Amino acid sequence: MSTFDIDLLSLKPDEFFNDLLRIVGSGLNASRAYVFEYCEKTGTMSNTFEWSAANISCQRDKLQNIPVAINPFWHEYMIHNKIINFYDVKDIPSFPENLVLMEQDIKSILVLPIHINNKYYGFWGVDECVSHRCWSKLEIAYMQAMTSFIRRFVAEREVRSSLDQ
């Protein structure tokens, strides 16, 4: 049976992403889980969905329409389909990005790009704000599997939407 035989496509994107982020974030015992979407037309990225653990501040409203030009390291990694995985965000070799992350009290981060039909869609990831954390190989593999799940959901919704028009 296909995963989509259980009619996940009947879910609205906010239902799908909010549930997925809650399940992944709490399952990994992370501080935050989120999705950012890239807008090629404006050259910006926005936090479109976010889950935060208890006592962790939500950052979604602060992270809207961010020009990718001010985040060159991040954008290069994402468009070239590379994972960002840092035990300590201070080790990110680009001052603008690590400063923004430290201002959000992020200590460790794991971020994966989302490409759909060979086009950059955005990224998603998890933060650790309580203590530094080394993401295990299994946790990274889990996130990669969930990335495939996200890609399939978005691609299938786009196909269904184009057929409905």
C-alpha positions as CSV (number, residue, x, y, z in Angstrom):
1,M,0.0,0.0,0.0
2,S,1.3,3.4,-0.9
3,T,1.6,6.0,1.9
4,F,-0.7,8.2,-0.1
5,D,-3.4,5.5,-0.3
6,I,-4.4,6.7,3.2
7,D,-5.5,10.0,1.6
8,L,-2.9,12.3,3.0
9,L,-3.6,14.5,0.0
10,S,-6.9,15.4,1.5
11,L,-5.1,17.2,4.2
12,K,-4.5,20.9,3.8
13,P,-0.8,21.9,3.8
14,D,-1.1,23.5,7.2
15,E,-2.6,20.3,8.7
16,F,0.1,18.2,7.1
17,F,3.1,20.3,8.0
18,N,1.9,21.2,11.5
19,D,1.3,17.6,12.4
20,L,4.6,16.5,10.7
21,L,6.6,19.1,12.6
22,R,5.0,18.2,15.9
23,I,5.6,14.5,15.4
24,V,9.2,15.0,14.2
25,G,10.1,17.7,16.7
26,S,8.7,15.9,19.7
27,G,10.0,12.5,18.5
28,L,13.5,13.8,18.2
29,N,13.2,15.7,21.5
30,A,14.2,18.9,19.6
31,S,13.4,22.5,20.6
32,R,12.0,23.5,17.3
33,A,11.0,22.1,13.9
34,Y,10.2,24.3,10.9
35,V,9.8,24.6,7.2
36,F,11.0,27.6,5.1
37,E,9.8,28.2,1.6
38,Y,11.9,29.9,-1.0
39,C,10.3,32.5,-3.4
40,E,12.4,32.7,-6.5
41,K,10.5,35.7,-7.8
42,T,11.5,37.9,-4.8
43,G,14.7,36.0,-3.8
44,T,13.5,35.6,-0.3
45,M,12.7,32.8,2.1
46,S,10.0,32.6,4.8
47,N,9.3,30.4,7.8
48,T,5.9,29.0,6.7
49,F,5.4,26.4,9.4
50,E,6.9,25.9,12.9
51,W,6.5,23.8,15.9
52,S,8.2,24.7,19.2
53,A,8.6,22.7,22.4
54,A,7.3,23.9,25.7
55,N,9.2,26.9,27.1
56,I,10.9,27.5,23.6
57,S,9.9,30.7,21.8
58,C,8.4,30.5,18.4
59,Q,10.4,32.4,15.7
60,R,8.1,32.2,12.7
61,D,6.8,35.8,12.8
62,K,10.4,37.1,12.9
63,L,11.6,35.0,9.9
64,Q,9.6,36.3,7.0
65,N,10.7,37.5,3.6
66,I,14.4,37.1,4.4
67,P,16.6,38.0,1.4
68,V,18.8,35.0,0.5
69,A,21.5,37.5,-0.5
70,I,22.2,38.1,3.2
71,N,22.6,34.4,3.9
72,P,25.1,33.3,1.2
73,F,26.5,30.2,3.1
74,W,23.0,28.9,3.9
75,H,21.6,29.5,0.4
76,E,24.6,27.9,-1.3
77,Y,24.2,24.8,0.9
78,M,20.5,24.5,0.2
79,I,20.5,25.0,-3.5
80,H,23.4,22.5,-3.9
81,N,21.3,20.0,-1.8
82,K,23.7,19.9,1.1
83,I,22.8,19.3,4.7
84,I,23.6,21.8,7.4
85,N,24.5,20.0,10.6
86,F,26.3,21.8,13.4
87,Y,26.9,20.8,17.0
88,D,27.6,24.5,17.7
89,V,26.1,27.2,15.5
90,K,29.1,29.4,16.4
91,D,31.1,27.0,14.0
92,I,29.0,28.0,11.0
93,P,31.6,29.7,8.8
94,S,29.5,32.8,8.0
95,F,28.9,35.6,10.4
96,P,25.5,36.7,9.4
97,E,24.0,33.2,9.6
98,N,25.5,32.2,13.0
99,L,24.6,35.5,14.6
100,V,20.9,35.2,13.5
101,L,20.8,31.6,14.9
102,M,22.5,32.6,18.2
103,E,19.9,35.4,18.6
104,Q,17.2,32.7,18.5
105,D,19.1,30.8,21.3
106,I,19.9,28.0,18.9
107,K,22.9,25.9,20.1
108,S,22.8,23.0,17.6
109,I,21.0,22.7,14.2
110,L,20.2,20.2,11.5
111,V,18.7,21.5,8.3
112,L,17.9,19.7,5.0
113,P,17.0,21.2,1.7
114,I,13.8,20.4,-0.1
115,H,14.0,20.1,-3.9
116,I,10.9,19.2,-5.9
117,N,11.3,18.1,-9.5
118,N,14.9,19.3,-9.5
119,K,13.8,22.8,-8.4
120,Y,14.7,24.3,-5.0
121,Y,11.6,24.6,-2.9
122,G,13.0,25.5,0.5
123,F,14.3,23.7,3.5
124,W,13.3,22.3,6.8
125,G,15.0,21.4,10.0
126,V,15.3,21.1,13.8
127,D,17.0,23.3,16.4
128,E,18.3,22.4,19.8
129,C,18.1,25.4,22.2
130,V,18.7,23.7,25.6
131,S,22.1,22.2,25.1
132,H,24.6,21.4,22.4
133,R,23.7,18.2,20.5
134,C,25.4,15.9,18.1
135,W,22.7,14.6,15.7
136,S,23.0,10.8,15.3
137,K,23.3,9.1,12.0
138,L,19.9,7.5,12.6
139,E,18.4,10.9,13.3
140,I,19.9,12.4,10.1
141,A,18.6,9.3,8.1
142,Y,15.2,9.8,9.7
143,M,15.1,13.5,8.6
144,Q,16.2,12.5,5.1
145,A,13.4,10.0,4.9
146,M,10.9,12.6,6.1
147,T,12.3,15.0,3.4
148,S,11.4,12.5,0.8
149,F,7.9,12.3,2.4
150,I,7.6,16.1,2.2
151,R,8.8,16.2,-1.4
152,R,6.2,13.7,-2.4
153,F,3.4,15.4,-0.6
154,V,4.2,18.8,-2.1
155,A,4.7,17.4,-5.6
156,E,1.5,15.3,-5.5
157,R,-0.5,18.4,-4.3
158,E,1.0,20.5,-7.1
159,V,0.0,17.8,-9.7
160,R,-3.5,17.6,-8.2
161,S,-3.8,21.4,-8.2
162,S,-2.8,21.7,-11.8
163,L,-5.3,19.0,-12.8
164,D,-8.1,20.8,-10.9
165,Q,-7.5,24.0,-12.9
